[in-house]
Amino acid sequence: MTQRRTEQLHEAAIGLDALPSGEVAATLAQGQIDGLAVIGGATAELAEAGEQMARTLQAGRRLHYVAAGSSGLMAMADACELAGTFGIEPAQVAIHMAGGIPTDASMPGDTEDATADAAKAVDAMTAGDTALLLSASGSTPFVVEVAELARKKGVALICIANTPGSPLLAMADVAICLPTPPEVLAGSTRMGAGTAQKAALNIMSTIMGMVMGHVHDGMMVNVKADNSKLRARAAGMVATIAKVDATTAETCLEAANGAVKLAVLMAVGAQDLNDATARLSRADGRLRAALAAMTRT
């Protein structure tokens, strides 16, 4: 049986445990850099995946993140950021992690073989939903079984794996292969492979937010401003985009109940919250289009 690349011994690992910690740190850092380097070869697929995620949410359907182990932690991190960063309704995002989401510092490894749990995950999916499935090897039993069952149900599959030619990628509607080199700590895919997976998810979900109109000049204008830092950031966005002073920005933001897009439109001339809401609705929720329409009138 051919050894998976993710399980192979890295050439820089020979004698690793006999080196000073500083040299080990440098070797591990290079492993992370090498893992990230593969992202550049998958940008077209990452863009396609982000657009698919946006279409799914805009249609009122759900995103399902599916993974096990370290890949599951990467998936969970991205899924949990969507509400705060882009204002995505939590009900539209589901996390299916083999063995369930950890509640303490223990994450059993045998759960990734628990294919019996796959059917339960797919029960929560309906045709028109999109599943994002992650597996470094591309052959994790739980993830592959979910993919097979979900595909039969009419769920679109975005599959991320670090092993070319793996079963998971063969089932994908959007296949994202991240062929990271062997880990410096052999088989520990929380390292280079996990870093590449997290970077891929970051790119995909950011493109998703952009396509949905939740990004304006690199600002997250659909942010859920639920703490003092984010409220200050929201006011700063209003001031920057509308070119108004801080006091005006804060006043408009308060009148808009914290909604940045609506506050911007009020700051540049919308009569009130209802007028701003109507203008944004006519622009399909896209601030740039709503602003352009105001300058034409």
ChimeraX attribute file (.defattr): number of C-alpha atoms within 10 A of each C-alpha:
attribute: neighborCount
match mode: 1-to-1
recipient: residues
	/A:1	3
	/A:2	4
	/A:3	7
	/A:4	16
	/A:5	20
	/A:6	24
	/A:7	16
	/A:8	15
	/A:9	16
	/A:10	17
	/A:11	11
	/A:12	16
	/A:13	16
	/A:14	11
	/A:15	8
	/A:16	16
	/A:17	9
	/A:18	9
	/A:19	11
	/A:20	9
	/A:21	11
	/A:22	9
	/A:23	12
	/A:24	17
	/A:25	12
	/A:26	11
	/A:27	16
	/A:28	20
	/A:29	15
	/A:30	15
	/A:31	24
	/A:32	21
	/A:33	14
	/A:34	19
	/A:35	25
	/A:36	22
	/A:37	16
	/A:38	19
	/A:39	20
	/A:40	11
	/A:41	13
	/A:42	15
	/A:43	15
	/A:44	10
	/A:45	17
	/A:46	26
	/A:47	18
	/A:48	19
	/A:49	28
	/A:50	24
	/A:51	20
	/A:52	24
	/A:53	27
	/A:54	25
	/A:55	18
	/A:56	19
	/A:57	20
	/A:58	12
	/A:59	10
	/A:60	11
	/A:61	19
	/A:62	25
	/A:63	25
	/A:64	24
	/A:65	22
	/A:66	28
	/A:67	28
	/A:68	30
	/A:69	25
	/A:70	21
	/A:71	25
	/A:72	23
	/A:73	18
	/A:74	24
	/A:75	26
	/A:76	19
	/A:77	15
	/A:78	17
	/A:79	20
	/A:80	14
	/A:81	15
	/A:82	21
	/A:83	17
	/A:84	17
	/A:85	20
	/A:86	22
	/A:87	18
	/A:88	19
	/A:89	12
	/A:90	15
	/A:91	10
	/A:92	16
	/A:93	19
	/A:94	19
	/A:95	22
	/A:96	26
	/A:97	25
	/A:98	28
	/A:99	18
	/A:100	13
	/A:101	15
	/A:102	13
	/A:103	7
	/A:104	6
	/A:105	6
	/A:106	7
	/A:107	16
	/A:108	12
	/A:109	12
	/A:110	11
	/A:111	18
	/A:112	19
	/A:113	17
	/A:114	15
	/A:115	17
	/A:116	13
	/A:117	19
	/A:118	24
	/A:119	14
	/A:120	12
	/A:121	20
	/A:122	22
	/A:123	11
	/A:124	13
	/A:125	20
	/A:126	14
	/A:127	14
	/A:128	18
	/A:129	25
	/A:130	29
	/A:131	28
	/A:132	24
	/A:133	28
	/A:134	32
	/A:135	30
	/A:136	31
	/A:137	22
	/A:138	24
	/A:139	17
	/A:140	22
	/A:141	20
	/A:142	25
	/A:143	27
	/A:144	24
	/A:145	21
	/A:146	24
	/A:147	28
	/A:148	17
	/A:149	16
	/A:150	25
	/A:151	19
	/A:152	10
	/A:153	16
	/A:154	14
	/A:155	23
	/A:156	23
	/A:157	25
	/A:158	28
	/A:159	26
	/A:160	28
	/A:161	27
	/A:162	29
	/A:163	23
	/A:164	18
	/A:165	12
	/A:166	18
	/A:167	16
	/A:168	30
	/A:169	27
	/A:170	13
	/A:171	16
	/A:172	20
	/A:173	17
	/A:174	19
	/A:175	21
	/A:176	26
	/A:177	24
	/A:178	24
	/A:179	22
	/A:180	28
	/A:181	22
	/A:182	25
	/A:183	27
	/A:184	26
	/A:185	20
	/A:186	15
	/A:187	19
	/A:188	15
	/A:189	25
	/A:190	18
	/A:191	20
	/A:192	28
	/A:193	33
	/A:194	26
	/A:195	21
	/A:196	29
	/A:197	31
	/A:198	19
	/A:199	16
	/A:200	27
	/A:201	23
	/A:202	18
	/A:203	18
	/A:204	24
	/A:205	24
	/A:206	23
	/A:207	23
	/A:208	26
	/A:209	25
	/A:210	22
	/A:211	18
	/A:212	20
	/A:213	21
	/A:214	24
	/A:215	22
	/A:216	17
	/A:217	10
	/A:218	9
	/A:219	15
	/A:220	23
	/A:221	27
	/A:222	26
	/A:223	24
	/A:224	20
	/A:225	20
	/A:226	10
	/A:227	9
	/A:228	9
	/A:229	9
	/A:230	15
	/A:231	19
	/A:232	13
	/A:233	18
	/A:234	27
	/A:235	26
	/A:236	19
	/A:237	23
	/A:238	29
	/A:239	22
	/A:240	15
	/A:241	21
	/A:242	19
	/A:243	15
	/A:244	16
	/A:245	14
	/A:246	16
	/A:247	11
	/A:248	18
	/A:249	26
	/A:250	22
	/A:251	14
	/A:252	26
	/A:253	24
	/A:254	15
	/A:255	15
	/A:256	21
	/A:257	12
	/A:258	20
	/A:259	21
	/A:260	29
	/A:261	30
	/A:262	30
	/A:263	31
	/A:264	28
	/A:265	27
	/A:266	26
	/A:267	25
	/A:268	18
	/A:269	14
	/A:270	18
	/A:271	11
	/A:272	16
	/A:273	17
	/A:274	13
	/A:275	15
	/A:276	23
	/A:277	19
	/A:278	15
	/A:279	22
	/A:280	21
	/A:281	13
	/A:282	13
	/A:283	17
	/A:284	13
	/A:285	19
	/A:286	21
	/A:287	25
	/A:288	16
	/A:289	15
	/A:290	21
	/A:291	20
	/A:292	11
	/A:293	14
	/A:294	13
	/A:295	9
	/A:296	6
	/A:297	5
